[in-house]
Amino acid sequence: MFSGPADSYPRLLGDIGGTNARFALIAAPGAPISHIASLACADYAGPLEAIRAWREQTGAPAPRNGAVGIANPITGDALRLTNNPWAFSIEALRRALGLEQLVFVNDFTALALSLPHLTDAERRQTGRGSCVPGCAIGVIGPGTGLGVSGLVVAGTGYVPLGGEGGHVSLAPHTDEEFALTALLLREHGHVSAERVLSGPGLISLYRALAQVRGETAQSLDSAAITTAGLAGTDALCTATLSTFCALLGSVAGNLALTLGARGGVFIGGGIVPRLGTWFDQSDFRARFEAKGRFTDYLAQVPTYVITASNPALIGAAVALEQAITHA
């Protein structure tokens, strides 16, 4: 998939989230992505220590160049993660690793770059619609936070968008959702989409829904809420998942309208892929299309769940290939 000068290899690839950091390697031109390992961010003081541990664990050779997708805006050399205590300098990290180039992109920019390279087996369509070639593509994904990005057409290819769309204001649709939003607004002062459409957000949504309904919330983490909700063993957990999917549909529909994403909207992150076909039966798609005069427009826009194992690593490889090509 990737070529470029032979002396630009091995190439380090990374995907740093709020909870885990994944690293991998492309050893030579045309070689597959290898030496993949996931490490808990909490176990390391920063990316330098994590990368050194990855090399020790996997036996990866010293890379010459690298690219990393990270769950944070890239606004300069100094990075301080939003959902992770790591803070570091990109240039200092490059020097410490002895790299010729080290490229950092937003993790969802990296995910967006991977989309044209996904096979049919690495995505699952949910709902109707067909991709229109040459049109913008959107991507959104709840995980530790809520990532949002997209690809827009530029010449004969695509250019990724680096933004923080997960922090747009949540747009409730039903009376109960308005009540949930009002409750969270009193607590936080601003209710972003990420406030409920994320792992921590799922817990906030569960507790707020219990309060709005006059029920008692248990002390559950997001994994327990998801497990009970999918199994149907706890009505409040199931209602929480249902509301989560519906709200995600509304936010994804907003993204599709903003970008004119007739090339499709893709759903990544760590939560939705774990819901399996339960997600396909949820209100996600109905709410995605529920945009009044533009319902027919959105009915033609396909939505996909990304099922690939490490798509952001593919996107990091694309970002590095582009950087080396244009150096």
Contacts in CASP RR format, 6 or more apart in sequence:
PFRMAT RR
TARGET T0000
AUTHOR 0000-0000-0000
METHOD contacts of the structure
MODEL  1
MFSGPADSYPRLLGDIGGTNARFALIAAPGAPISHIASLACADYAGPLEA
IRAWREQTGAPAPRNGAVGIANPITGDALRLTNNPWAFSIEALRRALGLE
QLVFVNDFTALALSLPHLTDAERRQTGRGSCVPGCAIGVIGPGTGLGVSG
LVVAGTGYVPLGGEGGHVSLAPHTDEEFALTALLLREHGHVSAERVLSGP
GLISLYRALAQVRGETAQSLDSAAITTAGLAGTDALCTATLSTFCALLGS
VAGNLALTLGARGGVFIGGGIVPRLGTWFDQSDFRARFEAKGRFTDYLAQ
VPTYVITASNPALIGAAVALEQAITHA
1 30 0 8 1.000
1 32 0 8 1.000
1 117 0 8 1.000
1 314 0 8 1.000
1 317 0 8 1.000
2 11 0 8 1.000
2 26 0 8 1.000
2 29 0 8 1.000
2 30 0 8 1.000
2 317 0 8 1.000
2 318 0 8 1.000
2 321 0 8 1.000
3 29 0 8 1.000
3 30 0 8 1.000
3 321 0 8 1.000
4 29 0 8 1.000
4 321 0 8 1.000
4 324 0 8 1.000
4 325 0 8 1.000
5 324 0 8 1.000
6 28 0 8 1.000
6 29 0 8 1.000
7 64 0 8 1.000
8 64 0 8 1.000
8 65 0 8 1.000
8 100 0 8 1.000
8 324 0 8 1.000
9 26 0 8 1.000
9 27 0 8 1.000
9 28 0 8 1.000
9 29 0 8 1.000
9 31 0 8 1.000
9 64 0 8 1.000
9 65 0 8 1.000
10 25 0 8 1.000
10 26 0 8 1.000
10 27 0 8 1.000
10 28 0 8 1.000
10 60 0 8 1.000
10 61 0 8 1.000
10 62 0 8 1.000
10 63 0 8 1.000
10 64 0 8 1.000
11 25 0 8 1.000
11 26 0 8 1.000
11 63 0 8 1.000
11 64 0 8 1.000
11 65 0 8 1.000
11 66 0 8 1.000
11 67 0 8 1.000
11 317 0 8 1.000
11 320 0 8 1.000
12 23 0 8 1.000
12 24 0 8 1.000
12 25 0 8 1.000
12 51 0 8 1.000
12 63 0 8 1.000
12 65 0 8 1.000
12 66 0 8 1.000
12 67 0 8 1.000
12 68 0 8 1.000
12 97 0 8 1.000
12 99 0 8 1.000
13 23 0 8 1.000
13 24 0 8 1.000
13 25 0 8 1.000
13 26 0 8 1.000
13 33 0 8 1.000
13 66 0 8 1.000
13 67 0 8 1.000
13 68 0 8 1.000
13 313 0 8 1.000
13 316 0 8 1.000
13 317 0 8 1.000
13 320 0 8 1.000
14 21 0 8 1.000
14 22 0 8 1.000
14 23 0 8 1.000
14 24 0 8 1.000
14 66 0 8 1.000
14 67 0 8 1.000
14 68 0 8 1.000
14 69 0 8 1.000
14 312 0 8 1.000
14 313 0 8 1.000
14 316 0 8 1.000
15 21 0 8 1.000
15 22 0 8 1.000
15 23 0 8 1.000
15 68 0 8 1.000
15 69 0 8 1.000
15 70 0 8 1.000
15 107 0 8 1.000
15 110 0 8 1.000
15 310 0 8 1.000
15 312 0 8 1.000
15 313 0 8 1.000
15 316 0 8 1.000
16 22 0 8 1.000
16 41 0 8 1.000
16 47 0 8 1.000
16 68 0 8 1.000
16 69 0 8 1.000
16 70 0 8 1.000
16 71 0 8 1.000
16 81 0 8 1.000
16 84 0 8 1.000
16 86 0 8 1.000
16 107 0 8 1.000
17 41 0 8 1.000
17 70 0 8 1.000
17 71 0 8 1.000
17 81 0 8 1.000
17 83 0 8 1.000
17 84 0 8 1.000
17 107 0 8 1.000
17 144 0 8 1.000
18 41 0 8 1.000
18 71 0 8 1.000
18 81 0 8 1.000
18 83 0 8 1.000
18 84 0 8 1.000
18 144 0 8 1.000
18 145 0 8 1.000
19 40 0 8 1.000
19 41 0 8 1.000
19 42 0 8 1.000
19 83 0 8 1.000
19 84 0 8 1.000
19 144 0 8 1.000
20 38 0 8 1.000
20 39 0 8 1.000
20 40 0 8 1.000
20 41 0 8 1.000
21 38 0 8 1.000
21 39 0 8 1.000
21 40 0 8 1.000
21 41 0 8 1.000
21 44 0 8 1.000
21 47 0 8 1.000
21 50 0 8 1.000
22 36 0 8 1.000
22 37 0 8 1.000
22 38 0 8 1.000
22 39 0 8 1.000
22 310 0 8 1.000
22 312 0 8 1.000
22 313 0 8 1.000
23 35 0 8 1.000
23 36 0 8 1.000
23 37 0 8 1.000
23 39 0 8 1.000
23 50 0 8 1.000
23 51 0 8 1.000
23 54 0 8 1.000
23 60 0 8 1.000
24 33 0 8 1.000
24 34 0 8 1.000
24 35 0 8 1.000
24 36 0 8 1.000
24 37 0 8 1.000
24 310 0 8 1.000
24 313 0 8 1.000
25 33 0 8 1.000
25 34 0 8 1.000
25 35 0 8 1.000
25 58 0 8 1.000
25 60 0 8 1.000
25 61 0 8 1.000
25 63 0 8 1.000
26 32 0 8 1.000
26 33 0 8 1.000
26 34 0 8 1.000
26 317 0 8 1.000
27 34 0 8 1.000
27 61 0 8 1.000
33 310 0 8 1.000
33 313 0 8 1.000
33 314 0 8 1.000
33 317 0 8 1.000
35 54 0 8 1.000
35 58 0 8 1.000
35 59 0 8 1.000
35 60 0 8 1.000
36 58 0 8 1.000
36 310 0 8 1.000
36 313 0 8 1.000
37 54 0 8 1.000
37 57 0 8 1.000
37 58 0 8 1.000
39 50 0 8 1.000
39 53 0 8 1.000
39 54 0 8 1.000
41 50 0 8 1.000
41 84 0 8 1.000
41 86 0 8 1.000
43 50 0 8 1.000
43 53 0 8 1.000
44 50 0 8 1.000
44 53 0 8 1.000
45 86 0 8 1.000
46 86 0 8 1.000
46 88 0 8 1.000
47 68 0 8 1.000
47 86 0 8 1.000
47 88 0 8 1.000
47 93 0 8 1.000
48 88 0 8 1.000
48 93 0 8 1.000
48 96 0 8 1.000
48 97 0 8 1.000
51 97 0 8 1.000
54 60 0 8 1.000
55 62 0 8 1.000
62 98 0 8 1.000
63 97 0 8 1.000
63 99 0 8 1.000
64 99 0 8 1.000
64 100 0 8 1.000
65 99 0 8 1.000
65 100 0 8 1.000
65 101 0 8 1.000
65 102 0 8 1.000
65 320 0 8 1.000
65 324 0 8 1.000
66 99 0 8 1.000
66 101 0 8 1.000
66 102 0 8 1.000
66 103 0 8 1.000
66 316 0 8 1.000
66 320 0 8 1.000
67 102 0 8 1.000
67 103 0 8 1.000
67 104 0 8 1.000
67 105 0 8 1.000
67 110 0 8 1.000
67 316 0 8 1.000
67 317 0 8 1.000
67 319 0 8 1.000
67 320 0 8 1.000
67 323 0 8 1.000
68 102 0 8 1.000
68 103 0 8 1.000
68 104 0 8 1.000
68 105 0 8 1.000
68 316 0 8 1.000
69 104 0 8 1.000
69 105 0 8 1.000
69 106 0 8 1.000
69 107 0 8 1.000
69 109 0 8 1.000
69 110 0 8 1.000
69 312 0 8 1.000
69 315 0 8 1.000
69 316 0 8 1.000
69 319 0 8 1.000
70 79 0 8 1.000
70 81 0 8 1.000
70 104 0 8 1.000
70 105 0 8 1.000
70 106 0 8 1.000
70 107 0 8 1.000
71 81 0 8 1.000
71 82 0 8 1.000
71 83 0 8 1.000
71 84 0 8 1.000
71 106 0 8 1.000
71 107 0 8 1.000
71 144 0 8 1.000
71 145 0 8 1.000
71 147 0 8 1.000
72 79 0 8 1.000
72 80 0 8 1.000
72 81 0 8 1.000
72 82 0 8 1.000
72 106 0 8 1.000
72 107 0 8 1.000
73 106 0 8 1.000
73 162 0 8 1.000
73 163 0 8 1.000
73 164 0 8 1.000
74 104 0 8 1.000
74 105 0 8 1.000
74 106 0 8 1.000
74 162 0 8 1.000
76 90 0 8 1.000
77 89 0 8 1.000
77 90 0 8 1.000
77 91 0 8 1.000
78 87 0 8 1.000
78 88 0 8 1.000
78 89 0 8 1.000
78 90 0 8 1.000
79 86 0 8 1.000
79 87 0 8 1.000
79 88 0 8 1.000
79 89 0 8 1.000
79 90 0 8 1.000
79 104 0 8 1.000
80 86 0 8 1.000
80 87 0 8 1.000
81 87 0 8 1.000
83 144 0 8 1.000
83 145 0 8 1.000
84 144 0 8 1.000
90 102 0 8 1.000
90 104 0 8 1.000
93 102 0 8 1.000
94 101 0 8 1.000
94 102 0 8 1.000
101 320 0 8 1.000
101 323 0 8 1.000
101 324 0 8 1.000
101 327 0 8 1.000
103 316 0 8 1.000
103 319 0 8 1.000
103 320 0 8 1.000
103 323 0 8 1.000
105 113 0 8 1.000
105 160 0 8 1.000
105 162 0 8 1.000
105 316 0 8 1.000
105 319 0 8 1.000
106 149 0 8 1.000
106 162 0 8 1.000
106 163 0 8 1.000
107 147 0 8 1.000
107 312 0 8 1.000
108 139 0 8 1.000
108 141 0 8 1.000
108 147 0 8 1.000
108 148 0 8 1.000
108 149 0 8 1.000
108 150 0 8 1.000
108 162 0 8 1.000
108 163 0 8 1.000
109 149 0 8 1.000
109 160 0 8 1.000
109 161 0 8 1.000
109 162 0 8 1.000
109 163 0 8 1.000
109 319 0 8 1.000
110 312 0 8 1.000
110 313 0 8 1.000
110 315 0 8 1.000
110 316 0 8 1.000
110 318 0 8 1.000
110 319 0 8 1.000
111 139 0 8 1.000
111 149 0 8 1.000
111 266 0 8 1.000
111 268 0 8 1.000
111 269 0 8 1.000
111 306 0 8 1.000
111 311 0 8 1.000
111 312 0 8 1.000
111 315 0 8 1.000
112 137 0 8 1.000
112 138 0 8 1.000
112 139 0 8 1.000
112 149 0 8 1.000
112 150 0 8 1.000
112 151 0 8 1.000
112 160 0 8 1.000
112 161 0 8 1.000
112 315 0 8 1.000
113 151 0 8 1.000
113 160 0 8 1.000
113 314 0 8 1.000
113 315 0 8 1.000
113 316 0 8 1.000
113 318 0 8 1.000
113 319 0 8 1.000
114 308 0 8 1.000
114 311 0 8 1.000
114 312 0 8 1.000
114 314 0 8 1.000
114 315 0 8 1.000
114 318 0 8 1.000
115 137 0 8 1.000
115 138 0 8 1.000
115 139 0 8 1.000
115 151 0 8 1.000
115 266 0 8 1.000
115 311 0 8 1.000
116 151 0 8 1.000
116 158 0 8 1.000
117 314 0 8 1.000
117 315 0 8 1.000
117 318 0 8 1.000
118 306 0 8 1.000
118 308 0 8 1.000
118 311 0 8 1.000
118 314 0 8 1.000
121 307 0 8 1.000
122 306 0 8 1.000
122 307 0 8 1.000
122 308 0 8 1.000
122 311 0 8 1.000
123 266 0 8 1.000
123 304 0 8 1.000
123 305 0 8 1.000
123 306 0 8 1.000
123 307 0 8 1.000
123 308 0 8 1.000
124 280 0 8 1.000
124 304 0 8 1.000
124 305 0 8 1.000
124 307 0 8 1.000
125 302 0 8 1.000
125 303 0 8 1.000
125 304 0 8 1.000
126 279 0 8 1.000
126 280 0 8 1.000
126 284 0 8 1.000
126 285 0 8 1.000
126 303 0 8 1.000
126 304 0 8 1.000
126 305 0 8 1.000
127 280 0 8 1.000
127 285 0 8 1.000
127 302 0 8 1.000
127 303 0 8 1.000
128 285 0 8 1.000
128 299 0 8 1.000
128 300 0 8 1.000
128 302 0 8 1.000
129 299 0 8 1.000
129 300 0 8 1.000
129 301 0 8 1.000
129 302 0 8 1.000
130 300 0 8 1.000
130 302 0 8 1.000
131 262 0 8 1.000
131 263 0 8 1.000
131 264 0 8 1.000
131 302 0 8 1.000
132 262 0 8 1.000
132 263 0 8 1.000
133 263 0 8 1.000
134 153 0 8 1.000
134 263 0 8 1.000
135 153 0 8 1.000
135 260 0 8 1.000
135 261 0 8 1.000
135 262 0 8 1.000
135 263 0 8 1.000
135 264 0 8 1.000
136 150 0 8 1.000
136 151 0 8 1.000
136 152 0 8 1.000
136 153 0 8 1.000
136 259 0 8 1.000
136 260 0 8 1.000
136 261 0 8 1.000
136 262 0 8 1.000
136 263 0 8 1.000
137 150 0 8 1.000
137 151 0 8 1.000
137 158 0 8 1.000
137 259 0 8 1.000
137 261 0 8 1.000
137 263 0 8 1.000
137 264 0 8 1.000
137 265 0 8 1.000
137 266 0 8 1.000
138 149 0 8 1.000
138 150 0 8 1.000
138 151 0 8 1.000
138 255 0 8 1.000
138 256 0 8 1.000
138 259 0 8 1.000
138 261 0 8 1.000
138 263 0 8 1.000
138 264 0 8 1.000
138 265 0 8 1.000
138 266 0 8 1.000
139 148 0 8 1.000
139 149 0 8 1.000
139 150 0 8 1.000
139 265 0 8 1.000
139 266 0 8 1.000
139 267 0 8 1.000
139 268 0 8 1.000
139 306 0 8 1.000
140 146 0 8 1.000
140 147 0 8 1.000
140 148 0 8 1.000
140 166 0 8 1.000
140 248 0 8 1.000
140 251 0 8 1.000
140 252 0 8 1.000
140 255 0 8 1.000
140 265 0 8 1.000
140 266 0 8 1.000
140 267 0 8 1.000
140 268 0 8 1.000
141 147 0 8 1.000
141 148 0 8 1.000
141 197 0 8 1.000
141 267 0 8 1.000
141 268 0 8 1.000
141 269 0 8 1.000
141 270 0 8 1.000
141 271 0 8 1.000
141 272 0 8 1.000
142 197 0 8 1.000
142 198 0 8 1.000
142 199 0 8 1.000
142 202 0 8 1.000
142 244 0 8 1.000
142 248 0 8 1.000
142 269 0 8 1.000
142 270 0 8 1.000
142 271 0 8 1.000
142 272 0 8 1.000
143 198 0 8 1.000
143 199 0 8 1.000
143 269 0 8 1.000
143 270 0 8 1.000
143 271 0 8 1.000
144 198 0 8 1.000
144 199 0 8 1.000
144 200 0 8 1.000
145 166 0 8 1.000
145 194 0 8 1.000
145 197 0 8 1.000
145 198 0 8 1.000
145 199 0 8 1.000
145 200 0 8 1.000
146 165 0 8 1.000
146 166 0 8 1.000
146 167 0 8 1.000
146 192 0 8 1.000
146 193 0 8 1.000
146 194 0 8 1.000
146 197 0 8 1.000
146 198 0 8 1.000
146 251 0 8 1.000
147 165 0 8 1.000
147 166 0 8 1.000
147 194 0 8 1.000
147 269 0 8 1.000
148 163 0 8 1.000
148 164 0 8 1.000
148 165 0 8 1.000
148 166 0 8 1.000
148 255 0 8 1.000
149 160 0 8 1.000
149 161 0 8 1.000
149 162 0 8 1.000
149 163 0 8 1.000
150 160 0 8 1.000
150 161 0 8 1.000
150 259 0 8 1.000
150 261 0 8 1.000
151 158 0 8 1.000
151 159 0 8 1.000
151 160 0 8 1.000
151 161 0 8 1.000
152 158 0 8 1.000
152 159 0 8 1.000
152 161 0 8 1.000
152 259 0 8 1.000
153 159 0 8 1.000
161 259 0 8 1.000
165 193 0 8 1.000
165 255 0 8 1.000
166 192 0 8 1.000
166 193 0 8 1.000
166 194 0 8 1.000
166 197 0 8 1.000
166 251 0 8 1.000
167 192 0 8 1.000
167 193 0 8 1.000
167 194 0 8 1.000
168 192 0 8 1.000
168 193 0 8 1.000
168 251 0 8 1.000
168 254 0 8 1.000
169 190 0 8 1.000
169 191 0 8 1.000
169 192 0 8 1.000
169 193 0 8 1.000
170 181 0 8 1.000
170 191 0 8 1.000
170 192 0 8 1.000
170 193 0 8 1.000
170 195 0 8 1.000
170 196 0 8 1.000
170 197 0 8 1.000
170 247 0 8 1.000
170 251 0 8 1.000
171 250 0 8 1.000
171 251 0 8 1.000
171 254 0 8 1.000
172 178 0 8 1.000
172 180 0 8 1.000
172 181 0 8 1.000
172 247 0 8 1.000
173 246 0 8 1.000
173 247 0 8 1.000
173 250 0 8 1.000
173 287 0 8 1.000
173 290 0 8 1.000
174 246 0 8 1.000
176 209 0 8 1.000
176 212 0 8 1.000
176 243 0 8 1.000
177 243 0 8 1.000
177 246 0 8 1.000
177 247 0 8 1.000
179 212 0 8 1.000
180 196 0 8 1.000
180 205 0 8 1.000
180 208 0 8 1.000
180 209 0 8 1.000
180 212 0 8 1.000
180 243 0 8 1.000
181 191 0 8 1.000
183 208 0 8 1.000
183 211 0 8 1.000
183 212 0 8 1.000
184 191 0 8 1.000
184 195 0 8 1.000
184 196 0 8 1.000
184 204 0 8 1.000
184 208 0 8 1.000
185 191 0 8 1.000
188 195 0 8 1.000
193 247 0 8 1.000
193 251 0 8 1.000
194 201 0 8 1.000
195 201 0 8 1.000
195 204 0 8 1.000
196 202 0 8 1.000
196 204 0 8 1.000
196 205 0 8 1.000
196 208 0 8 1.000
196 244 0 8 1.000
196 247 0 8 1.000
197 244 0 8 1.000
197 247 0 8 1.000
197 248 0 8 1.000
197 251 0 8 1.000
198 271 0 8 1.000
199 222 0 8 1.000
199 271 0 8 1.000
200 222 0 8 1.000
201 222 0 8 1.000
202 222 0 8 1.000
202 225 0 8 1.000
202 226 0 8 1.000
202 240 0 8 1.000
202 244 0 8 1.000
202 271 0 8 1.000
203 220 0 8 1.000
203 221 0 8 1.000
203 222 0 8 1.000
203 225 0 8 1.000
205 240 0 8 1.000
205 243 0 8 1.000
205 244 0 8 1.000
206 217 0 8 1.000
206 220 0 8 1.000
206 225 0 8 1.000
206 236 0 8 1.000
206 237 0 8 1.000
206 240 0 8 1.000
207 217 0 8 1.000
209 215 0 8 1.000
209 236 0 8 1.000
209 239 0 8 1.000
209 240 0 8 1.000
209 243 0 8 1.000
210 216 0 8 1.000
210 217 0 8 1.000
210 236 0 8 1.000
211 217 0 8 1.000
213 236 0 8 1.000
213 239 0 8 1.000
215 236 0 8 1.000
217 236 0 8 1.000
220 228 0 8 1.000
220 237 0 8 1.000
222 271 0 8 1.000
224 237 0 8 1.000
225 237 0 8 1.000
225 240 0 8 1.000
225 241 0 8 1.000
226 237 0 8 1.000
226 241 0 8 1.000
226 271 0 8 1.000
226 274 0 8 1.000
226 275 0 8 1.000
228 234 0 8 1.000
228 237 0 8 1.000
228 238 0 8 1.000
229 237 0 8 1.000
229 238 0 8 1.000
229 240 0 8 1.000
229 241 0 8 1.000
230 238 0 8 1.000
230 241 0 8 1.000
230 275 0 8 1.000
230 278 0 8 1.000
232 238 0 8 1.000
241 275 0 8 1.000
241 278 0 8 1.000
241 282 0 8 1.000
242 282 0 8 1.000
242 283 0 8 1.000
245 275 0 8 1.000
245 279 0 8 1.000
245 282 0 8 1.000
245 283 0 8 1.000
245 284 0 8 1.000
246 282 0 8 1.000
246 283 0 8 1.000
246 284 0 8 1.000
246 286 0 8 1.000
246 287 0 8 1.000
247 287 0 8 1.000
248 267 0 8 1.000
248 272 0 8 1.000
248 284 0 8 1.000
248 287 0 8 1.000
249 283 0 8 1.000
249 284 0 8 1.000
249 285 0 8 1.000
249 287 0 8 1.000
249 288 0 8 1.000
250 287 0 8 1.000
250 288 0 8 1.000
250 290 0 8 1.000
252 265 0 8 1.000
252 267 0 8 1.000
252 284 0 8 1.000
252 288 0 8 1.000
252 303 0 8 1.000
253 265 0 8 1.000
253 287 0 8 1.000
253 288 0 8 1.000
253 289 0 8 1.000
253 291 0 8 1.000
253 298 0 8 1.000
253 301 0 8 1.000
255 261 0 8 1.000
255 265 0 8 1.000
256 264 0 8 1.000
256 265 0 8 1.000
256 288 0 8 1.000
256 298 0 8 1.000
256 301 0 8 1.000
257 291 0 8 1.000
257 294 0 8 1.000
257 297 0 8 1.000
257 298 0 8 1.000
261 301 0 8 1.000
262 300 0 8 1.000
262 301 0 8 1.000
263 301 0 8 1.000
263 302 0 8 1.000
264 301 0 8 1.000
264 302 0 8 1.000
264 303 0 8 1.000
264 304 0 8 1.000
265 288 0 8 1.000
265 301 0 8 1.000
265 302 0 8 1.000
265 303 0 8 1.000
265 304 0 8 1.000
266 303 0 8 1.000
266 304 0 8 1.000
266 305 0 8 1.000
266 306 0 8 1.000
267 303 0 8 1.000
267 304 0 8 1.000
267 305 0 8 1.000
267 306 0 8 1.000
268 305 0 8 1.000
268 306 0 8 1.000
268 311 0 8 1.000
269 306 0 8 1.000
272 279 0 8 1.000
272 305 0 8 1.000
273 305 0 8 1.000
273 306 0 8 1.000
273 307 0 8 1.000
275 282 0 8 1.000
276 305 0 8 1.000
279 305 0 8 1.000
284 303 0 8 1.000
285 303 0 8 1.000
288 298 0 8 1.000
288 301 0 8 1.000
288 303 0 8 1.000
289 295 0 8 1.000
289 298 0 8 1.000
289 299 0 8 1.000
291 297 0 8 1.000
291 298 0 8 1.000
308 314 0 8 1.000
END
